[in-house]
């Protein structure tokens, strides 16, 4: 498996990914993920299942995309950095050939640019050349040795959801915006790195099925 940062995607990879997502939507496969996540509030969030639940959710989505185009893998969005292009003149994530821009206040904050504009998405009118931040918090969280403490990662993740806003601002609607999967792919990457970095360390607890004790 070769998941890349959005900053490392070639134009061909970006195009293939977008086309696969659009095809999944067209054949009715995308909307099932909206429905599943909408029902995942109590068991997929705010507890120890947050990370494994979303890992499985992402993988099933990725497999559906690969059934359309076997070359496609989920890219990840590190929201703690600006993710500009090499010239610093355009946001890679919010470019018109990728996820499209922020919400348009004159159009009830609908997304009016990019390939997903027909989806009737809503986002905040954020500055597309900035980022939600939170890198300092994430660095500290990655230093924790117990799984229950590493779960604090859900906090910065929530901040990124709120920063994008609109559909991304609520559990029931978040998956309507395909940015959801890029954000959560980064969460999955951070969990994998945490496991790699601490495996074998004294006091490391890989997983705790309950939040107490």
ABEGO torsion letter per residue (X at the ends): XBBBBAAABBAAAAAAAAAAAAAAAAAGAAAAAAAAAAAAAAAABGBAAAAAAAAAAAAAAAAAAAAABAABBBBBBBAABAGBBAAGABBAAABAABAEBBBBAAAGGBBABEAAAAAGBBBBBBBAABBAEGAAAAAAAAABABAAAAAAAAAAAAAAAAAAEEAAABAAAAAABAAAAAAAAAAAAAAAAAAAAABGBBGBBABBABABX
